[in-house]
Amino acid sequence: MSIKSVQKQIKTAMQEISPGVKKAPNRDAEITGTEALAIVAEAEKNGVTVGEGKKIGELYGKGVDRMGRLTLASPELPNDEFYMNGGSREVFDNFFIKYNLPYGANTQVHTMIVGEHADDAGAHNDPGPIAHTDAIPENPNDVVLRPPVMPIVAPEPGTFERIIKGQVKSMLESGHAQPLAPSKAEQVEKQIQQGVRVTTYQVDDKTTAYVVGMNVYAKVQDEDLKGDPITRWYSAGTIPMF
């Protein structure tokens, strides 16, 4: 839509768990797969521009993998860095590849293509298969990118499952998953038992993810202070939209 609207979506992803629900100020910044899809979707409204692509590329450059840290809970992430969780890296990489933007997984490919045509006139200004259109009112100094025409390819098998599992795991680890009240948990269990629009994924030996309609829930088998088994239910956001 515009650089400003993309920046606003990024800010929302960094600050809110869901619309109107702020992330705890003492928690590390993170972007989940669902939030990454929302950022990309905002950029794709009325066509992706060079400036919007650059903004998302700059964001990507500050992302780190949680498992790449020595501990799961760093005191503070420096230099505006954030954790990429729940498939967000995959979402951004697919976006860069789709629009042939020189970021993320597409950086090396883009560099190789430019290098092969370094002797051609204007090669460094040629976006390759992408065509530029006139500037749009929302971005007076920007131009819209058109992705190369290509067949629609379905996501690889297991992509949705990986994103859901990653989303549930990251929200539980970061404390952003919302505990369900007993009455709500009972209602969710009844929906699952009915089996209507329900998909189940085993996250680990204690955690099960349930996609119920558009909502994602997590059931965690835990122990109380006495060591007796206890089941805890959490809301883990909504499903990503492909």
C-alpha positions in Angstrom: 0.0 0.0 0.0 2.7 2.5 1.1 5.9 2.7 3.0 4.1 4.3 5.9 1.4 1.6 6.1 4.1 -1.1 6.0 6.1 0.6 8.7 2.9 0.8 10.8 2.2 -3.0 10.3 5.8 -3.7 11.3 5.4 -1.6 14.5 2.2 -3.4 15.3 3.9 -6.8 14.9 6.7 -5.8 17.2 4.4 -4.3 19.9 1.1 -6.3 19.9 0.2 -10.0 20.3 -3.2 -9.4 18.7 -5.1 -6.2 17.8 -5.3 -4.1 21.0 -3.3 -6.5 23.1 0.2 -5.2 23.8 3.2 -7.4 24.3 4.8 -7.3 27.7 7.5 -4.6 27.8 10.0 -6.9 29.4 9.8 -9.5 26.7 12.2 -9.7 23.8 10.9 -8.4 20.4 9.8 -11.1 18.0 7.9 -11.6 14.8 5.9 -14.8 14.1 5.0 -16.3 10.8 1.5 -15.0 11.1 2.8 -11.4 11.7 5.2 -11.7 8.8 2.4 -12.7 6.5 0.4 -9.6 7.7 3.4 -7.4 6.9 3.8 -8.9 3.4 0.1 -8.7 2.8 0.1 -5.0 3.6 3.0 -4.4 1.2 1.2 -6.3 -1.6 -1.9 -4.1 -1.5 -2.0 -2.3 -4.8 1.4 -3.6 -5.7 4.8 -3.8 -3.9 7.0 -0.8 -4.3 10.8 -0.6 -4.2 10.7 1.4 -1.0 8.3 -1.2 0.7 10.6 -4.0 -0.3 13.6 -2.2 1.1 11.8 -1.5 4.4 11.0 -5.2 4.8 14.6 -6.1 3.7 16.0 -3.8 6.4 13.7 -5.5 9.0 14.9 -8.9 7.9 18.5 -7.8 8.4 17.7 -7.3 12.1 16.1 -10.7 12.7 17.9 -13.4 14.6 17.0 -17.1 15.2 16.2 -17.8 18.8 18.1 -21.1 18.7 21.2 -19.2 17.5 21.5 -17.7 21.0 23.3 -19.4 23.8 20.2 -19.2 26.0 16.4 -19.0 25.1 16.0 -15.8 27.1 18.6 -13.1 26.4 18.5 -10.1 28.8 18.0 -7.7 25.8 18.4 -7.9 22.1 20.8 -5.1 20.9 20.5 -2.8 17.9 16.8 -3.2 17.4 17.2 -6.9 16.7 14.2 -9.2 17.1 13.6 -13.0 17.1 12.2 -14.6 13.9 9.8 -17.3 15.1 7.0 -19.5 13.8 8.1 -19.5 10.1 8.6 -15.7 9.7 12.0 -16.2 8.0 10.4 -18.5 5.4 7.6 -16.0 4.8 10.0 -13.1 4.2 12.4 -15.2 2.0 9.5 -16.3 -0.2 8.5 -12.6 -0.6 12.0 -11.5 -1.6 12.2 -14.4 -4.2 8.8 -13.6 -5.6 9.7 -9.9 -6.3 13.3 -10.6 -7.0 14.4 -8.3 -4.2 18.1 -8.5 -3.1 17.5 -9.5 0.5 17.4 -12.7 2.6 17.5 -16.0 0.7 17.4 -14.1 -2.6 20.6 -12.0 -1.9 23.1 -14.4 -3.4 20.9 -15.2 -6.4 20.3 -11.6 -7.1 24.1 -10.8 -6.8 25.0 -13.7 -9.2 22.5 -12.5 -11.8 23.8 -8.9 -11.7 27.4 -10.2 -11.8 26.7 -12.3 -15.0 25.6 -9.1 -16.8 28.1 -6.6 -15.3 29.3 -5.6 -18.8 25.8 -4.8 -20.1 24.8 -1.2 -20.2 22.7 -0.2 -17.2 22.9 -3.8 -15.8 23.0 -2.5 -12.2 19.8 -0.6 -12.7 18.0 -3.4 -14.5 15.6 -5.2 -12.1 15.6 -8.3 -14.5 12.2 -9.9 -14.8 10.5 -7.2 -12.8 8.8 -4.3 -14.6 8.5 -0.8 -13.2 5.3 1.3 -13.5 4.7 4.9 -12.8 5.0 6.3 -9.3 1.9 6.0 -7.2 0.3 8.9 -5.1 1.0 7.2 -1.7 4.7 7.0 -2.6 5.6 10.0 -4.8 9.2 9.0 -5.1 8.7 5.3 -5.3 7.8 2.8 -8.1 5.6 -0.3 -8.1 7.3 -3.7 -8.7 5.6 -6.4 -10.8 6.7 -10.0 -10.1 7.6 -12.1 -13.1 4.7 -14.1 -14.5 5.0 -17.6 -13.2 2.6 -20.5 -12.4 1.0 -20.6 -9.0 2.9 -23.1 -6.9 1.3 -24.6 -3.8 3.4 -24.4 -0.6 5.6 -27.4 0.0 4.0 -30.2 2.0 4.3 -29.5 5.7 4.8 -25.7 5.4 1.5 -24.9 7.2 2.3 -27.5 10.0 5.8 -26.0 10.5 4.4 -22.5 10.8 1.7 -23.6 13.3 4.1 -25.5 15.4 6.6 -22.7 15.4 3.9 -20.2 16.2 2.7 -22.2 19.2 6.2 -22.9 20.5 7.4 -19.3 20.2 4.3 -17.9 21.9 4.6 -20.3 24.8 8.3 -19.7 25.2 7.9 -15.9 25.0 4.9 -15.8 27.4 2.7 -14.3 24.7 0.3 -17.3 24.7 -2.9 -16.4 26.6 -4.1 -18.9 29.3 -7.7 -19.9 28.8 -10.2 -19.7 31.6 -11.6 -23.1 32.6 -15.0 -22.3 30.9 -13.3 -21.3 27.7 -11.0 -24.4 27.8 -14.0 -26.6 28.2 -15.7 -25.0 25.2 -12.6 -25.5 23.1 -12.4 -29.2 24.1 -16.0 -29.7 23.1 -15.3 -28.1 19.7 -12.3 -30.4 19.2 -14.3 -33.5 20.2 -16.9 -32.6 17.6 -14.1 -32.6 15.0 -15.5 -29.8 12.8 -12.8 -27.8 11.1 -10.2 -29.1 13.6 -6.6 -30.0 12.8 -4.1 -31.4 15.3 -0.3 -31.1 15.4 2.0 -32.6 18.0 4.5 -29.9 18.9 6.5 -31.9 21.4 6.0 -34.6 24.0 4.0 -32.3 26.3 2.4 -29.8 23.8 -0.4 -30.3 21.3 -1.5 -27.6 18.8 -5.1 -27.5 17.7 -6.3 -25.4 14.7 -10.0 -24.8 15.3 -11.5 -22.8 12.5 -9.3 -19.7 12.3 -8.0 -20.0 15.9 -4.9 -21.8 17.2 -4.9 -23.3 20.7 -2.2 -25.2 22.6 -2.8 -27.9 25.2 0.2 -28.4 27.6 0.4 -31.5 29.8 2.2 -30.3 32.9 2.6 -31.0 36.6 1.5 -29.0 39.6 3.6 -28.2 42.6 2.9 -31.6 44.1 3.9 -33.4 40.9 0.4 -34.3 39.9 -0.5 -34.1 36.2 -2.3 -31.0 35.1 -3.6 -29.8 31.7 -3.2 -26.1 30.7 -4.9 -24.5 27.7 -3.6 -21.5 25.9 -4.8 -19.3 23.0 -1.9 -19.1 20.4 -3.3 -16.6 17.9 -4.9 -17.2 14.6 -3.9 -19.2 11.5 -1.6 -17.5 8.8 -3.3 -16.7 5.5 -1.4 -17.9 2.4 
